[in-house]
């Protein structure tokens, strides 16, 4: 198979207050701010660029499936179950909204968390083999 798209370069996340959201992402997730103005903040996070975009009220990156179940649109990866458990513990200590660690019937375990604007994200305990190889992890 010949891939035409090589990587995801940027993800866009709607937020109500750019400055507050940028602070939240740096403090809670360790993101680095590359650029910020009133309309957007550009962050480096998890080997990707994230744009926090000033959006209208009641906007989020979440979506609902045909059964009405709310879903995240991004899954972050950590290296192993102990890393997943430690991260969940850290998020709880920071009083972030965090879900339980789940067995979803595939390799590894997951949990979800939410940012200050209600955007839901997933964390998976299985770091991709290609990423491990590329970065000698």
The first five atom37 places (N, CA, C, CB, O) and aatype in JSON, in Angstrom:
{
  "aatype": [20, 20, 20, 20, 20, 20, 20, 20, 20, 20, 20, 20, 20, 20, 20, 20, 20, 20, 20, 20, 20, 20, 20, 20, 20, 20, 20, 20, 20, 20, 20, 20, 20, 20, 20, 20, 20, 20, 20, 20, 20, 20, 20, 20, 20, 20, 20, 20, 20, 20, 20, 20, 20, 20, 20, 20, 20, 20, 20, 20, 20, 20, 20, 20, 20, 20, 20, 20, 20, 20, 20, 20, 20, 20, 20, 20, 20, 20, 20, 20, 20, 20, 20, 20, 20, 20, 20, 20, 20, 20, 20, 20, 20, 20, 20, 20, 20, 20, 20, 20, 20, 20, 20, 20, 20, 20, 20, 20, 20, 20, 20, 20, 20, 20, 20, 20, 20, 20, 20, 20, 20, 20, 20, 20, 20, 20, 20, 20, 20, 20, 20, 20, 20, 20, 20, 20, 20],
  "atom_mask": [
    [1, 1, 1, 1, 1],
    [1, 1, 1, 1, 1],
    [1, 1, 1, 1, 1],
    [1, 1, 1, 1, 1],
    [1, 1, 1, 1, 1],
    [1, 1, 1, 1, 1],
    [1, 1, 1, 1, 1],
    [1, 1, 1, 1, 1],
    [1, 1, 1, 1, 1],
    [1, 1, 1, 1, 1],
    [1, 1, 1, 1, 1],
    [1, 1, 1, 1, 1],
    [1, 1, 1, 1, 1],
    [1, 1, 1, 1, 1],
    [1, 1, 1, 1, 1],
    [1, 1, 1, 1, 1],
    [1, 1, 1, 1, 1],
    [1, 1, 1, 1, 1],
    [1, 1, 1, 1, 1],
    [1, 1, 1, 1, 1],
    [1, 1, 1, 1, 1],
    [1, 1, 1, 1, 1],
    [1, 1, 1, 1, 1],
    [1, 1, 1, 1, 1],
    [1, 1, 1, 1, 1],
    [1, 1, 1, 1, 1],
    [1, 1, 1, 1, 1],
    [1, 1, 1, 1, 1],
    [1, 1, 1, 1, 1],
    [1, 1, 1, 1, 1],
    [1, 1, 1, 1, 1],
    [1, 1, 1, 1, 1],
    [1, 1, 1, 1, 1],
    [1, 1, 1, 1, 1],
    [1, 1, 1, 1, 1],
    [1, 1, 1, 1, 1],
    [1, 1, 1, 1, 1],
    [1, 1, 1, 1, 1],
    [1, 1, 1, 1, 1],
    [1, 1, 1, 1, 1],
    [1, 1, 1, 1, 1],
    [1, 1, 1, 1, 1],
    [1, 1, 1, 1, 1],
    [1, 1, 1, 1, 1],
    [1, 1, 1, 1, 1],
    [1, 1, 1, 1, 1],
    [1, 1, 1, 1, 1],
    [1, 1, 1, 1, 1],
    [1, 1, 1, 1, 1],
    [1, 1, 1, 1, 1],
    [1, 1, 1, 1, 1],
    [1, 1, 1, 1, 1],
    [1, 1, 1, 1, 1],
    [1, 1, 1, 1, 1],
    [1, 1, 1, 1, 1],
    [1, 1, 1, 1, 1],
    [1, 1, 1, 1, 1],
    [1, 1, 1, 1, 1],
    [1, 1, 1, 1, 1],
    [1, 1, 1, 1, 1],
    [1, 1, 1, 1, 1],
    [1, 1, 1, 1, 1],
    [1, 1, 1, 1, 1],
    [1, 1, 1, 1, 1],
    [1, 1, 1, 1, 1],
    [1, 1, 1, 1, 1],
    [1, 1, 1, 1, 1],
    [1, 1, 1, 1, 1],
    [1, 1, 1, 1, 1],
    [1, 1, 1, 1, 1],
    [1, 1, 1, 1, 1],
    [1, 1, 1, 1, 1],
    [1, 1, 1, 1, 1],
    [1, 1, 1, 1, 1],
    [1, 1, 1, 1, 1],
    [1, 1, 1, 1, 1],
    [1, 1, 1, 1, 1],
    [1, 1, 1, 1, 1],
    [1, 1, 1, 1, 1],
    [1, 1, 1, 1, 1],
    [1, 1, 1, 1, 1],
    [1, 1, 1, 1, 1],
    [1, 1, 1, 1, 1],
    [1, 1, 1, 1, 1],
    [1, 1, 1, 1, 1],
    [1, 1, 1, 1, 1],
    [1, 1, 1, 1, 1],
    [1, 1, 1, 1, 1],
    [1, 1, 1, 1, 1],
    [1, 1, 1, 1, 1],
    [1, 1, 1, 1, 1],
    [1, 1, 1, 1, 1],
    [1, 1, 1, 1, 1],
    [1, 1, 1, 1, 1],
    [1, 1, 1, 1, 1],
    [1, 1, 1, 1, 1],
    [1, 1, 1, 1, 1],
    [1, 1, 1, 1, 1],
    [1, 1, 1, 1, 1],
    [1, 1, 1, 1, 1],
    [1, 1, 1, 1, 1],
    [1, 1, 1, 1, 1],
    [1, 1, 1, 1, 1],
    [1, 1, 1, 1, 1],
    [1, 1, 1, 1, 1],
    [1, 1, 1, 1, 1],
    [1, 1, 1, 1, 1],
    [1, 1, 1, 1, 1],
    [1, 1, 1, 1, 1],
    [1, 1, 1, 1, 1],
    [1, 1, 1, 1, 1],
    [1, 1, 1, 1, 1],
    [1, 1, 1, 1, 1],
    [1, 1, 1, 1, 1],
    [1, 1, 1, 1, 1],
    [1, 1, 1, 1, 1],
    [1, 1, 1, 1, 1],
    [1, 1, 1, 1, 1],
    [1, 1, 1, 1, 1],
    [1, 1, 1, 1, 1],
    [1, 1, 1, 1, 1],
    [1, 1, 1, 1, 1],
    [1, 1, 1, 1, 1],
    [1, 1, 1, 1, 1],
    [1, 1, 1, 1, 1],
    [1, 1, 1, 1, 1],
    [1, 1, 1, 1, 1],
    [1, 1, 1, 1, 1],
    [1, 1, 1, 1, 1],
    [1, 1, 1, 1, 1],
    [1, 1, 1, 1, 1],
    [1, 1, 1, 1, 1],
    [1, 1, 1, 1, 1],
    [1, 1, 1, 1, 1],
    [1, 1, 1, 1, 1],
    [1, 1, 1, 1, 1],
    [1, 1, 1, 1, 1]
  ],
  "atom_positions": [
    [[0.84, -1.18, 0.0], [0.0, 0.0, 0.0], [0.89, 1.24, 0.0], [-0.96, 0.0, 1.22], [1.84, 1.33, 0.77]],
    [[0.58, 2.17, -0.83], [1.34, 3.4, -0.94], [0.6, 4.52, -0.22], [1.59, 3.76, -2.43], [-0.44, 5.0, -0.69]],
    [[1.14, 4.95, 0.92], [0.49, 6.01, 1.69], [0.75, 7.36, 1.04], [0.99, 6.02, 3.14], [1.87, 7.67, 0.65]],
    [[-0.28, 8.13, 0.92], [-0.16, 9.46, 0.36], [-0.06, 10.51, 1.47], [-1.34, 9.77, -0.55], [0.59, 11.54, 1.3]],
    [[-0.71, 10.25, 2.6], [-0.66, 11.16, 3.74], [0.33, 10.57, 4.75], [-2.09, 11.36, 4.39], [0.18, 9.42, 5.16]],
    [[1.33, 11.33, 5.15], [2.41, 10.79, 5.95], [2.25, 10.97, 7.45], [3.67, 11.41, 5.53], [2.74, 10.13, 8.22]],
    [[1.59, 12.03, 7.9], [1.4, 12.21, 9.33], [0.31, 13.25, 9.57], [2.71, 12.64, 10.01], [-0.04, 14.03, 8.68]],
    [[-0.22, 13.23, 10.77], [-1.13, 14.29, 11.18], [-0.25, 15.4, 11.75], [-2.19, 13.79, 12.24], [0.48, 15.17, 12.71]],
    [[-0.32, 16.57, 11.17], [0.53, 17.67, 11.6], [-0.11, 18.55, 12.65], [0.91, 18.5, 10.43], [0.55, 19.0, 13.58]],
    [[-1.41, 18.8, 12.51], [-2.09, 19.73, 13.4], [-3.49, 19.24, 13.7], [-2.15, 21.14, 12.78], [-4.19, 18.73, 12.83]],
    [[-3.89, 19.41, 14.95], [-5.27, 19.2, 15.37], [-5.79, 20.52, 15.93], [-5.38, 18.05, 16.44], [-5.04, 21.3, 16.52]],
    [[-7.07, 20.78, 15.73], [-7.69, 22.03, 16.17], [-8.69, 21.72, 17.28], [-8.39, 22.75, 14.98], [-9.51, 20.82, 17.17]],
    [[-8.6, 22.5, 18.36], [-9.45, 22.29, 19.51], [-10.18, 23.6, 19.81], [-8.62, 21.81, 20.74], [-9.54, 24.63, 20.01]],
    [[-11.52, 23.56, 19.85], [-12.27, 24.78, 20.17], [-12.19, 25.09, 21.66], [-13.73, 24.64, 19.72], [-12.34, 24.19, 22.49]],
    [[-11.97, 26.36, 21.98], [-11.92, 26.8, 23.38], [-12.67, 28.12, 23.52], [-10.43, 26.95, 23.87], [-12.84, 28.85, 22.54]],
    [[-13.11, 28.42, 24.73], [-13.83, 29.67, 24.98], [-12.88, 30.84, 25.23], [-14.77, 29.51, 26.17], [-13.13, 31.96, 24.78]],
    [[-11.79, 30.59, 25.96], [-10.83, 31.63, 26.32], [-9.44, 31.11, 26.0], [-10.96, 32.03, 27.83], [-8.93, 30.23, 26.69]],
    [[-8.82, 31.65, 24.97], [-7.54, 31.16, 24.48], [-6.46, 31.2, 25.55], [-7.09, 31.96, 23.27], [-5.78, 30.2, 25.77]],
    [[-6.3, 32.32, 26.23], [-5.22, 32.45, 27.22], [-5.4, 31.47, 28.37], [-5.17, 33.88, 27.77], [-4.43, 30.82, 28.78]],
    [[-6.61, 31.35, 28.89], [-6.86, 30.41, 29.99], [-6.64, 28.97, 29.55], [-8.29, 30.58, 30.53], [-6.06, 28.17, 30.28]],
    [[-7.11, 28.65, 28.36], [-6.95, 27.29, 27.84], [-5.47, 26.97, 27.62], [-7.74, 27.1, 26.53], [-5.02, 25.88, 27.95]],
    [[-4.72, 27.92, 27.06], [-3.29, 27.7, 26.83], [-2.58, 27.44, 28.16], [-2.66, 28.91, 26.11], [-1.73, 26.55, 28.25]],
    [[-2.93, 28.21, 29.19], [-2.36, 27.96, 30.52], [-2.71, 26.57, 31.02], [-2.84, 29.02, 31.52], [-1.85, 25.86, 31.54]],
    [[-3.98, 26.17, 30.86], [-4.44, 24.85, 31.31], [-3.63, 23.74, 30.64], [-5.94, 24.68, 31.01], [-3.19, 22.8, 31.3]],
    [[-3.43, 23.85, 29.34], [-2.7, 22.81, 28.59], [-1.22, 22.76, 28.99], [-2.83, 23.06, 27.08], [-0.63, 21.68, 29.04]],
    [[-0.63, 23.9, 29.27], [0.78, 23.89, 29.68], [0.94, 23.33, 31.09], [1.38, 25.31, 29.6], [1.83, 22.52, 31.33]],
    [[0.09, 23.76, 32.01], [0.19, 23.31, 33.41], [-0.18, 21.83, 33.55], [-0.72, 24.15, 34.31], [0.54, 21.08, 34.21]],
    [[-1.28, 21.41, 32.93], [-1.8, 20.06, 33.15], [-1.24, 19.0, 32.21], [-3.27, 20.09, 33.02], [-1.13, 17.84, 32.6]],
    [[-0.9, 19.39, 30.98], [-0.44, 18.4, 30.01], [1.01, 18.58, 29.58], [-1.33, 18.44, 28.79], [1.54, 17.76, 28.83]],
    [[1.65, 19.64, 30.03], [3.05, 19.87, 29.68], [3.25, 20.41, 28.28], [3.81, 18.62, 29.82], [4.35, 20.3, 27.73]],
    [[2.22, 20.99, 27.69], [2.34, 21.56, 26.34], [3.27, 22.77, 26.36], [0.94, 21.95, 25.79], [3.43, 23.43, 27.39]],
    [[3.86, 23.06, 25.21], [4.69, 24.25, 25.04], [3.99, 25.18, 24.06], [6.13, 23.88, 24.54], [3.55, 24.75, 22.99]],
    [[3.89, 26.45, 24.42], [3.23, 27.43, 23.56], [4.24, 27.95, 22.54], [2.63, 28.61, 24.4], [5.31, 28.44, 22.91]],
    [[3.89, 27.85, 21.25], [4.72, 28.39, 20.17], [4.28, 29.78, 19.74], [4.68, 27.46, 18.97], [5.1, 30.61, 19.34]],
    [[2.99, 30.02, 19.84], [2.42, 31.3, 19.41], [1.09, 31.47, 20.11], [2.26, 31.38, 17.84], [0.38, 30.5, 20.37]],
    [[0.74, 32.73, 20.4], [-0.55, 32.99, 21.02], [-1.0, 34.4, 20.7], [-0.49, 32.77, 22.53], [-0.22, 35.35, 20.79]],
    [[-2.28, 34.53, 20.33], [-2.92, 35.83, 20.2], [-4.34, 35.69, 20.74], [-2.91, 36.35, 18.71], [-4.65, 34.69, 21.39]],
    [[-5.21, 36.65, 20.48], [-6.57, 36.59, 21.02], [-7.42, 35.5, 20.4], [-7.24, 37.92, 20.83], [-8.39, 35.04, 21.01]],
    [[-7.08, 35.08, 19.18], [-7.9, 34.12, 18.44], [-7.42, 32.68, 18.52], [-7.97, 34.52, 17.03], [-8.2, 31.75, 18.3]],
    [[-6.14, 32.49, 18.83], [-5.61, 31.12, 18.82], [-4.32, 31.04, 19.62], [-5.38, 30.64, 17.38], [-3.64, 32.04, 19.86]],
    [[-4.01, 29.81, 20.02], [-2.7, 29.49, 20.6], [-2.22, 28.25, 19.88], [-2.78, 29.27, 22.18], [-3.0, 27.32, 19.65]],
    [[-0.95, 28.23, 19.52], [-0.36, 27.08, 18.85], [0.54, 26.39, 19.86], [0.44, 27.5, 17.55], [1.48, 26.99, 20.39]],
    [[0.24, 25.12, 20.13], [0.95, 24.36, 21.15], [1.69, 23.18, 20.55], [0.0, 23.88, 22.21], [1.22, 22.58, 19.58]],
    [[2.84, 22.84, 21.11], [3.5, 21.56, 20.85], [3.09, 20.63, 21.97], [5.08, 21.72, 20.77], [3.26, 20.94, 23.15]],
    [[2.54, 19.48, 21.61], [2.07, 18.5, 22.58], [2.07, 17.13, 21.93], [0.67, 18.86, 23.12], [1.46, 16.94, 20.87]],
    [[2.73, 16.18, 22.54], [2.72, 14.79, 22.08], [3.19, 14.66, 20.62], [1.32, 14.19, 22.22], [2.57, 13.96, 19.82]],
    [[4.28, 15.36, 20.3], [4.86, 15.31, 18.96], [3.9, 15.76, 17.86], [5.31, 13.91, 18.68], [3.95, 15.26, 16.74]],
    [[3.06, 16.71, 18.2], [2.11, 17.24, 17.23], [1.84, 18.7, 17.57], [0.79, 16.42, 17.22], [2.11, 19.15, 18.69]],
    [[1.32, 19.43, 16.62], [0.92, 20.8, 16.82], [-0.59, 20.83, 17.07], [1.3, 21.69, 15.6], [-1.36, 20.23, 16.32]],
    [[-1.0, 21.53, 18.13], [-2.41, 21.71, 18.45], [-2.73, 23.19, 18.41], [-2.77, 21.09, 19.83], [-2.03, 24.0, 19.02]],
    [[-3.78, 23.55, 17.71], [-4.27, 24.93, 17.69], [-5.47, 24.99, 18.63], [-4.64, 25.4, 16.23], [-6.46, 24.29, 18.43]],
    [[-5.37, 25.84, 19.64], [-6.53, 26.15, 20.48], [-7.19, 27.35, 19.82], [-6.13, 26.43, 22.0], [-6.61, 28.43, 19.79]],
    [[-8.39, 27.16, 19.31], [-9.06, 28.19, 18.52], [-10.24, 28.76, 19.3], [-9.54, 27.61, 17.17], [-11.09, 28.02, 19.79]],
    [[-10.27, 30.1, 19.4], [-11.39, 30.76, 20.08], [-12.66, 30.44, 19.31], [-11.17, 32.31, 20.18], [-12.81, 30.81, 18.15]],
    [[-13.57, 29.75, 19.98], [-14.81, 29.3, 19.34], [-16.01, 29.85, 20.09], [-14.87, 27.75, 19.28], [-15.87, 30.4, 21.19]],
    [[-17.17, 29.7, 19.51], [-18.41, 30.11, 20.16], [-18.72, 29.21, 21.35], [-19.57, 30.09, 19.17], [-18.1, 28.16, 21.53]],
    [[-19.68, 29.63, 22.15], [-20.06, 28.83, 23.3], [-20.69, 27.51, 22.85], [-21.04, 29.61, 24.2], [-21.24, 27.41, 21.75]],
    [[-20.59, 26.53, 23.71], [-21.15, 25.19, 23.48], [-20.51, 24.44, 22.32], [-22.63, 25.3, 23.23], [-21.14, 23.57, 21.72]],
    [[-19.26, 24.77, 21.99], [-18.52, 24.05, 20.96], [-17.53, 23.11, 21.64], [-17.79, 25.03, 19.98], [-16.95, 23.46, 22.67]],
    [[-17.34, 21.94, 21.06], [-16.29, 21.03, 21.54], [-15.87, 20.14, 20.39], [-16.77, 20.18, 22.76], [-16.52, 20.09, 19.34]],
    [[-14.78, 19.44, 20.6], [-14.29, 18.51, 19.58], [-14.96, 17.14, 19.7], [-12.77, 18.35, 19.69], [-14.69, 16.25, 18.9]],
    [[-15.82, 16.97, 20.68], [-16.51, 15.7, 20.91], [-17.6, 15.49, 19.85], [-17.12, 15.65, 22.33], [-18.05, 16.44, 19.21]],
    [[-18.02, 14.24, 19.69], [-19.14, 13.94, 18.81], [-19.95, 12.81, 19.4], [-18.64, 13.58, 17.39], [-19.5, 12.12, 20.32]],
    [[-21.15, 12.61, 18.88], [-22.04, 11.57, 19.38], [-22.25, 10.51, 18.3], [-23.39, 12.18, 19.81], [-22.5, 10.83, 17.14]],
    [[-22.15, 9.24, 18.71], [-22.38, 8.15, 17.75], [-23.88, 7.93, 17.56], [-21.7, 6.85, 18.22], [-24.7, 8.64, 18.14]],
    [[-24.23, 6.96, 16.74], [-25.64, 6.72, 16.4], [-26.48, 6.32, 17.61], [-25.73, 5.64, 15.35], [-27.71, 6.44, 17.57]],
    [[-25.83, 5.85, 18.69], [-26.55, 5.47, 19.91], [-26.59, 6.59, 20.94], [-25.9, 4.25, 20.52], [-27.07, 6.4, 22.06]],
    [[-26.08, 7.76, 20.56], [-26.09, 8.9, 21.47], [-24.94, 8.93, 22.47], [-27.36, 8.91, 22.21], [-24.96, 9.73, 23.4]],
    [[-23.95, 8.07, 22.28], [-22.78, 8.0, 23.16], [-21.76, 9.05, 22.72], [-22.15, 6.58, 23.14], [-21.4, 9.13, 21.55]],
    [[-21.29, 9.86, 23.69], [-20.32, 10.9, 23.39], [-18.93, 10.29, 23.22], [-20.31, 11.97, 24.5], [-18.54, 9.39, 23.97]],
    [[-18.18, 10.79, 22.22], [-16.85, 10.26, 21.91], [-15.82, 11.37, 21.83], [-16.88, 9.47, 20.6], [-16.13, 12.53, 21.55]],
    [[-14.59, 10.99, 22.06], [-13.42, 11.84, 21.88], [-12.98, 11.72, 20.43], [-12.26, 11.45, 22.85], [-13.35, 10.78, 19.74]],
    [[-12.18, 12.69, 19.97], [-11.66, 12.61, 18.61], [-10.15, 12.41, 18.59], [-12.02, 13.88, 17.84], [-9.56, 12.27, 17.51]],
    [[-9.51, 12.39, 19.77], [-8.05, 12.21, 19.84], [-7.73, 11.21, 20.93], [-7.34, 13.57, 20.11], [-8.28, 11.27, 22.03]],
    [[-6.82, 10.28, 20.62], [-6.27, 9.36, 21.62], [-4.78, 9.61, 21.74], [-6.56, 7.88, 21.24], [-4.05, 9.54, 20.75]],
    [[-4.33, 9.9, 22.96], [-2.91, 10.0, 23.26], [-2.41, 8.63, 23.68], [-2.63, 11.07, 24.36], [-3.2, 7.81, 24.17]],
    [[-1.12, 8.37, 23.51], [-0.53, 7.08, 23.89], [0.52, 7.3, 24.98], [0.09, 6.37, 22.67], [1.24, 8.3, 24.97]],
    [[0.59, 6.34, 25.9], [1.67, 6.29, 26.89], [2.3, 4.91, 26.78], [1.14, 6.57, 28.35], [1.75, 4.02, 26.14]],
    [[3.45, 4.74, 27.4], [4.21, 3.5, 27.25], [3.95, 2.54, 28.42], [5.71, 3.79, 27.15], [4.75, 2.45, 29.35]],
    [[2.83, 1.84, 28.35], [2.54, 0.78, 29.3], [1.47, 1.13, 30.32], [3.78, 0.42, 30.02], [1.11, 2.29, 30.52]],
    [[0.97, 0.06, 30.96], [-0.11, 0.19, 31.93], [0.31, 1.01, 33.14], [-0.57, -1.18, 32.37], [-0.48, 1.82, 33.64]],
    [[1.52, 0.83, 33.63], [1.95, 1.6, 34.8], [2.01, 3.1, 34.47], [3.33, 1.11, 35.29], [1.67, 3.92, 35.32]],
    [[2.43, 3.45, 33.26], [2.45, 4.86, 32.85], [1.02, 5.41, 32.77], [3.16, 5.02, 31.48], [0.77, 6.55, 33.15]],
    [[0.1, 4.59, 32.29], [-1.31, 5.0, 32.21], [-1.86, 5.24, 33.61], [-2.15, 3.92, 31.47], [-2.51, 6.26, 33.85]],
    [[-1.6, 4.32, 34.52], [-2.1, 4.45, 35.89], [-1.5, 5.67, 36.57], [-1.78, 3.19, 36.7], [-2.21, 6.39, 37.28]],
    [[-0.22, 5.92, 36.38], [0.45, 7.07, 36.99], [-0.11, 8.38, 36.44], [1.96, 7.0, 36.74], [-0.31, 9.33, 37.19]],
    [[-0.37, 8.43, 35.14], [-0.92, 9.63, 34.53], [-2.33, 9.91, 35.05], [-0.92, 9.5, 33.01], [-2.66, 11.05, 35.36]],
    [[-3.14, 8.87, 35.14], [-4.49, 9.04, 35.66], [-4.45, 9.57, 37.1], [-5.27, 7.71, 35.59], [-5.21, 10.46, 37.46]],
    [[-3.55, 9.02, 37.9], [-3.39, 9.48, 39.28], [-2.97, 10.95, 39.32], [-2.33, 8.61, 40.02], [-3.51, 11.73, 40.11]],
    [[-2.02, 11.33, 38.47], [-1.57, 12.72, 38.41], [-2.71, 13.66, 38.01], [-0.41, 12.86, 37.41], [-2.88, 14.72, 38.61]],
    [[-3.48, 13.26, 37.01], [-4.61, 14.08, 36.58], [-5.63, 14.25, 37.71], [-5.29, 13.45, 35.35], [-6.17, 15.34, 37.91]],
    [[-5.9, 13.18, 38.43], [-6.84, 13.26, 39.55], [-6.32, 14.2, 40.63], [-7.1, 11.86, 40.14], [-7.08, 14.98, 41.2]],
    [[-5.02, 14.13, 40.91], [-4.42, 15.01, 41.91], [-4.51, 16.47, 41.5], [-2.97, 14.63, 42.15], [-4.57, 17.35, 42.35]],
    [[-4.52, 16.73, 40.2], [-4.68, 18.09, 39.67], [-6.15, 18.49, 39.6], [-4.04, 18.21, 38.29], [-6.48, 19.59, 39.14]],
    [[-7.02, 17.6, 40.06], [-8.47, 17.8, 40.09], [-9.06, 18.0, 38.7], [-8.8, 18.99, 40.95], [-10.02, 18.75, 38.51]],
    [[-8.46, 17.31, 37.73], [-9.02, 17.3, 36.38], [-10.17, 16.29, 36.35], [-7.92, 16.93, 35.32], [-10.21, 15.36, 37.15]],
    [[-11.09, 16.48, 35.42], [-12.17, 15.51, 35.22], [-11.57, 14.32, 34.47], [-13.39, 16.15, 34.43], [-11.07, 14.47, 33.35]],
    [[-11.63, 13.15, 35.1], [-10.97, 11.94, 34.58], [-11.9, 10.75, 34.72], [-9.62, 11.68, 35.32], [-12.59, 10.61, 35.74]],
    [[-11.93, 9.89, 33.69], [-12.71, 8.67, 33.76], [-11.9, 7.52, 34.35], [-13.2, 8.29, 32.38], [-10.71, 7.66, 34.62]],
    [[-12.58, 6.39, 34.56], [-11.94, 5.19, 35.08], [-11.09, 4.52, 34.0], [-12.99, 4.2, 35.6], [-11.32, 4.71, 32.81]],
    [[-10.1, 3.75, 34.43], [-9.33, 2.93, 33.48], [-10.24, 1.8, 33.01], [-8.01, 2.37, 34.14], [-10.87, 1.11, 33.82]],
    [[-10.29, 1.62, 31.69], [-11.22, 0.68, 31.08], [-10.5, -0.39, 30.28], [-12.21, 1.41, 30.19], [-9.43, -0.16, 29.72]],
    [[-11.11, -1.57, 30.23], [-10.73, -2.63, 29.31], [-11.78, -2.61, 28.2], [-10.65, -4.05, 30.03], [-12.93, -2.97, 28.43]],
    [[-11.38, -2.2, 27.01], [-12.32, -2.07, 25.9], [-12.29, -3.25, 24.95], [-12.03, -0.82, 25.14], [-12.83, -3.18, 23.85]],
    [[-11.66, -4.34, 25.37], [-11.67, -5.55, 24.58], [-10.56, -5.64, 23.55], [-12.96, -5.68, 23.89], [-10.55, -6.57, 22.74]],
    [[-9.63, -4.71, 23.56], [-8.47, -4.76, 22.66], [-7.22, -4.66, 23.52], [-8.52, -3.61, 21.59], [-7.31, -4.54, 24.74]],
    [[-6.07, -4.71, 22.91], [-4.81, -4.63, 23.66], [-4.76, -3.36, 24.49], [-3.6, -4.69, 22.71], [-5.21, -2.3, 24.04]],
    [[-4.23, -3.46, 25.69], [-4.03, -2.3, 26.53], [-5.28, -1.85, 27.26], [-3.5, -1.18, 25.72], [-6.33, -2.49, 27.19]],
    [[-5.14, -0.74, 27.95], [-6.22, -0.13, 28.71], [-6.29, 1.35, 28.35], [-6.01, -0.32, 30.24], [-5.34, 1.92, 27.8]],
    [[-7.42, 1.97, 28.67], [-7.65, 3.37, 28.33], [-8.34, 4.09, 29.48], [-8.48, 3.49, 27.04], [-8.96, 3.47, 30.34]],
    [[-8.22, 5.41, 29.47], [-9.11, 6.26, 30.26], [-9.33, 7.56, 29.48], [-8.51, 6.54, 31.68], [-8.54, 7.91, 28.61]],
    [[-10.39, 8.24, 29.81], [-10.68, 9.52, 29.18], [-10.5, 10.64, 30.19], [-12.12, 9.53, 28.59], [-10.59, 10.43, 31.4]],
    [[-10.24, 11.84, 29.67], [-10.2, 13.04, 30.49], [-10.75, 14.19, 29.68], [-8.75, 13.34, 30.99], [-10.87, 14.1, 28.45]],
    [[-11.09, 15.28, 30.36], [-11.68, 16.45, 29.73], [-10.86, 17.68, 30.05], [-13.14, 16.63, 30.19], [-10.3, 17.8, 31.14]],
    [[-10.78, 18.6, 29.09], [-10.13, 19.88, 29.37], [-11.15, 20.83, 30.0], [-9.53, 20.5, 28.07], [-12.3, 20.43, 30.24]],
    [[-10.76, 22.05, 30.26], [-11.62, 23.01, 30.93], [-12.82, 23.45, 30.1], [-10.82, 24.22, 31.31], [-13.77, 24.03, 30.63]],
    [[-12.79, 23.16, 28.79], [-13.9, 23.52, 27.91], [-14.79, 22.33, 27.56], [-13.37, 24.13, 26.64], [-15.69, 22.45, 26.73]],
    [[-14.53, 21.18, 28.18], [-15.35, 20.0, 27.93], [-14.9, 19.15, 26.77], [-16.74, 20.41, 27.7], [-15.59, 18.19, 26.41]],
    [[-13.76, 19.46, 26.16], [-13.22, 18.6, 25.1], [-12.73, 17.31, 25.75], [-12.05, 19.31, 24.31], [-11.95, 17.35, 26.71]],
    [[-13.18, 16.19, 25.23], [-12.83, 14.88, 25.78], [-11.66, 14.29, 25.0], [-14.06, 13.92, 25.74], [-11.62, 14.35, 23.77]],
    [[-10.71, 13.71, 25.73], [-9.56, 13.04, 25.13], [-9.41, 11.66, 25.73], [-8.27, 13.87, 25.33], [-9.85, 11.4, 26.85]],
    [[-8.78, 10.78, 24.98], [-8.54, 9.4, 25.4], [-7.04, 9.21, 25.61], [-9.1, 8.39, 24.36], [-6.23, 9.86, 24.95]],
    [[-6.68, 8.32, 26.54], [-5.29, 7.93, 26.72], [-5.24, 6.41, 26.67], [-4.7, 8.48, 28.08], [-6.03, 5.73, 27.33]],
    [[-4.32, 5.87, 25.88], [-4.18, 4.43, 25.67], [-2.82, 4.0, 26.18], [-4.37, 4.05, 24.18], [-1.83, 4.72, 26.02]],
    [[-2.75, 2.83, 26.78], [-1.51, 2.33, 27.38], [-0.54, 1.71, 26.39], [-1.84, 1.32, 28.43], [0.54, 1.26, 26.78]],
    [[-0.88, 1.69, 25.12], [-0.04, 1.01, 24.12], [0.6, 2.02, 23.17], [-0.87, -0.01, 23.33], [-0.07, 2.56, 22.28]],
    [[1.87, 2.25, 23.36], [2.61, 3.12, 22.45], [2.87, 2.38, 21.15], [3.95, 3.59, 23.1], [3.29, 1.23, 21.17]],
    [[2.62, 3.02, 20.03], [2.73, 2.33, 18.74], [4.16, 1.84, 18.49], [2.3, 3.26, 17.6], [5.12, 2.55, 18.79]],
    [[4.31, 0.63, 17.96], [5.64, 0.07, 17.68], [6.48, 0.96, 16.76], [5.5, -1.3, 17.06], [7.69, 1.08, 16.96]],
    [[5.85, 1.58, 15.77], [6.58, 2.45, 14.85], [7.16, 3.66, 15.59], [5.67, 2.91, 13.7], [8.3, 4.07, 15.33]],
    [[6.38, 4.23, 16.49], [6.85, 5.37, 17.28], [8.0, 4.95, 18.18], [5.7, 5.97, 18.12], [9.01, 5.65, 18.28]],
    [[7.86, 3.8, 18.84], [8.92, 3.28, 19.71], [10.22, 3.09, 18.92], [8.49, 1.94, 20.34], [11.3, 3.47, 19.38]],
    [[10.11, 2.51, 17.74], [11.27, 2.26, 16.91], [11.92, 3.56, 16.46], [10.89, 1.43, 15.69], [13.14, 3.71, 16.53]],
    [[11.12, 4.49, 16.01], [11.64, 5.76, 15.49], [12.35, 6.56, 16.55], [10.53, 6.58, 14.89], [13.36, 7.21, 16.27]],
    [[11.84, 6.53, 17.77], [12.41, 7.34, 18.85], [13.2, 6.51, 19.88], [11.3, 8.08, 19.56], [13.52, 6.98, 20.97]],
    [[13.52, 5.26, 19.5], [14.34, 4.37, 20.35], [13.84, 4.27, 21.78], [15.76, 4.86, 20.37], [14.6, 4.42, 22.74]],
    [[12.55, 4.02, 21.91], [11.92, 3.87, 23.23], [11.81, 2.39, 23.55], [10.52, 4.56, 23.27], [11.31, 2.03, 24.62]]
  ]
}
